[in-house]
Amino acid sequence: MKLIEVGNVAPDFTVKDNNDQNINLSDYRGKKVLLSWHPLAWTPVCTDQMRALENNWQTFQKLNTVPLGFSVDPTPCKKAWATAILINNVSLPSDFWPHGKVAKEYGLFNEEYGVSERANIIIDENGKVKWVKVYYSQELPDINEVIQVLSNM
């Protein structure tokens, strides 16, 4: 499985989020999209990663960006977790079934553990991949770096 590259057209997807809403990448044409991948809900680094998205919601709005907090957790799990960690604005899509399908299309599925890698992928207004960064599983992505990249697009 090969990691998606900058310049590629981002694979479209339709998944359910924590609010049981359909999330289609193609619906966000005209906006930038941040796919912020985390391995599993209910873990400390993943919690901090999703809270960083929520805490910067207004900044993302000003940057014409939709942040999406992706993992392979099932929708009911993501709903309970979002409530527990006070995520009210950011959508948390579930890549549960077919298990890891979207993560596989982006080259982020870890077959050994059955989860996605921790990563941030920025897609531009036309659906092209503009930035990809994969992190160590225990590394918290630097939200300021992500915002800087978005600001320079």
Beta strands, then each sheet from edge to edge (+ up, - down):
strand 1: 14-16
strand 2: 22-24
strand 3: 32-37
strand 4: 65-70
strand 5: 109-110
strand 6: 115-116
strand 7: 118-123
strand 8: 129-135
sheet 1: 1+ 2-
sheet 2: 4+ 3+ 7- 8+
sheet 3: 5+ 6-
end
